[in-house]
Amino acid sequence: MKKNNDIFGNAVLDFYHQKNWTNIMVHSPDFDDDEIPTAYLFRNFSEMPVLEQKALQLAAGKTLDVGACAGSHSLYLQEKNIAVKAIDLSEGAIEVCKLRGIKNAENIDFFDVKNEQFDTILMLMNGSGIIGKMKNLNLFFTHLKTLLTPHGKVLLDSSDLQYLFDTDEDGGIWVNPNKYYGELTYQLSYKGDKSGVFDWLYIDFNSLALAAETNGFQCKLVKKGQHYDYLAVLTLNV
């Protein structure tokens, strides 16, 4: 059943039940419209980017899959006998997770997860996006401390968007001095239905590492992708 403004949920429900290939449209005032192929949200391990594959190979113990969408990452881990909990803001996406066989799936905001701890927290497909803005980094790390076991880890991928901007002769980039260049706003649409406008953060590795250190975490680069993207692992200083 269609749910108002649940763009991802409606798309993955349509694909699961009807094999409807209509894509999700992505709108931003900073860029031309883009689209997310709905079928891609149902990819298997061999179809995933190398950063996602690496993150899944590193996941161990009780795992939280943040922004699970249709549950492809959670399914892979569950098949490897890893206890995984899939969460997503989309009610429809969590319905699809359950239909696909994920045993533990909940329609909940990451920042509302309480009274649980995890050995691994997965934040993939630009997992830093849910932070929204740079000013929210301290809140993000504070919440992570409540969710991680003492020797747990966060596997997070993101991208450095500096390649999108013009450079001067010294290699510097021309950006708005009052706004971090990775802070974007988006709106999604699917079959004429539109989401609200929301903030989304792409963060360069050095900025992430500095924020992590300031908040009592270690941040290490695990792997670089093919297009300014990277996978990082965050662990508590204990």
Buried (B, 14 or more C-beta within 10 A) or exposed (E): EEBEEBBBBBBBBBBBEEEBEBBBBBBBEEEEEEEBBBBBBBBEBEEBBEBBBBBBEBBEEBBBBBBBBBBBBBBBBBEEEBEBBBBBBBBBBBBBBBBBEBEBBBBBEBEEBEEEEBBBBBBBBBBBBBBBBBEBBEEBBEBBEEBBEEEBBBBBBBBBBBEBEEEEEEEEEEBEEEEBBBBBEBBBBBEEBEBEEBBBBBBBBEBBBEBBEEBEBBBEEBBBBEEBBBBBBBBBEE
